[in-house]
Amino acid sequence: MKILIIGDNPQITGGVCNYTRPLYLEFGKSDEEVIYLYSASRLKADYRLFKNTQILKDDSWEQNNVYKIINSQNLDMNYDNLEIDSNSEKNDAVFKKFIIEQKPDIMHINEIIGFSSNIINIAKKYKIKVIVTVHEYWWLCPKRVMVDFNRNICSGPENLDKCAYCITEVSKNYNSAKRKQQYLLRNQFTQLHKFLSAIKHSLKQQKSSSQLDKLDFSEEKIHYPLNTSLKQKLVDRLNANINSLNNCDLVIGVSQDVKKHLVRYGVSEDNILVQHIGSTIADTSIPHTKDVKKEKIIFGFIGGVSYYKGVHQLVDAFISMPDGYKKKAKLKIFGKYNDNYKKSVEINIIQDNTYKENVIFYGRYTPKDIEKITNKVDIAILPSLCADTAPQTIFESFSSELPIIAPDIGGFTDFIEHDKNGLIYEAAKVESLKESLMYIIDNPESIDIMRSNIPTMKTISDNAKELMRLYDKLLTVG
């Protein structure tokens, strides 16, 4: 059996790549031939002068079966050229050439960024079995996160006039050609790029902190239709992506929420399997040695510190508690942050001025720091505003014996049972999150009870075996 895994840039630490990279390495332990292909349009985007779009071997990777597409026509966001999300002439042509040369039996897509959904249809023409695991909502939403222009949780493309308005708003000053030029400058003229970037960063630091309030928009103020041509592009994009998914041999949703959304917008329910992914951290559980002290509960956020992850709402919930509660708790925030976003969050902390020292930002961490970090907190909080499908932070927290407080959105409820191994609150509602914090402070003994009910997480090796069985089954049925 020859398997083609399409994943994210292996150099990325976080997101889908924290799954696809170890999955590829696990497959490499088998007797099967496994190829890994990714688009180098993210991270240190590989754009070069005097080069066409092409697929090259990635010699920087330890294994010799890793390939990348360079000078990709597609970026991670294609707001000003939505057509290439579903039909990318240059990318599709080099992909077609690649699979003709490689002749895989199975193609398993885990990351579509930098490609088009049309690669599914191309593979099917060559009798290749195709599986797509949907980790994020790129298939439905060009922004991927399903948070709208007004920073509200979005249920999906049910109103494509609104989608057109959303893309217009979020893509102001967006220019894909300019972005590619910046990547070329960085790759071909590194020192000049560093100099210009330093100037840009300095100017950016002089600006005021990020605006966290919602924009002054309402449904009543928006007059639809706003951009009929853009709306049609979104209609075409959505239809093409759904048709491509329905052309697959199997679609894997990483949570029940994923399946619900896909079925709602036209993916055949009979062709969707809900399968939770495995994680490397589950291979070696991290013992939790910190004792809960009822006089000082330590809440912890671990992950990317950003608007979509809801850190500002977490801080608001914490500082809005009565003083007697704040006195009995601390909030420790671990993760990389944008300076302006952090400043905006801190404004409310400074204005509150009571127990402000009880909210602490620790900054960036690495995977090797997880054990040390998780033993500094009593319970994890994952206050996402976006529909996280199956965030790695769930696996990190549970594998570190930390109960979780999370919203009723995305894949959280697949793993977290309310008042059993964590608490579920109403998504994007600061008051509901505050009540969860206060419940824990009032009932510190509940942390140890919840900890005893934390389920065992699926390992990457167990997940790899599940997938191998699926591949065998697909090839057997012909």
Buried (B, 14 or more C-beta within 10 A) or exposed (E): BBBBBBBBBBBBEEBBBBBBBBBBBBBBEEEBBBBBBBBBBBBEBBBBEEEEBBBEEBEEBEEEBBBBBBBBBBBBBBBBBBBBBBBBEBBBBBBBEBBEEBEBBBBBBBBBBBBBBBBBBBBBEEEBBBBBBBBBBBBBBBBBBBBBBBBEBBEBBEBBBBBBBBBBBBBEEBEBEEBBEBBBBBBEEEEEBEEBEEEEEEEEEEEEBBEBEEEEBEEEEBEBEBBEEBBBBBBBBBEBBBBBBBBBBBBBBBBBBBBBBBBEBBBEEEBBEBBBBBBBBBBEBBEBEEEBEEEBBBBBBBBBBBBBBBBBBBBBBBBBBEEEBBBBBBBBBBBEBBEBBBBBBBEBBEEBEEBBEBBEBBEEBEEEEBBEBBBBBBBBBBBBBBBBBBBBBBBBBBBBBBBBBBBBBBBBBBBBBBEBBBBBBBBBBBEBBBBBBBBBBEEBEBBEEBBEEBEEBBBBBBBBBBBBEBBEEBEEEE
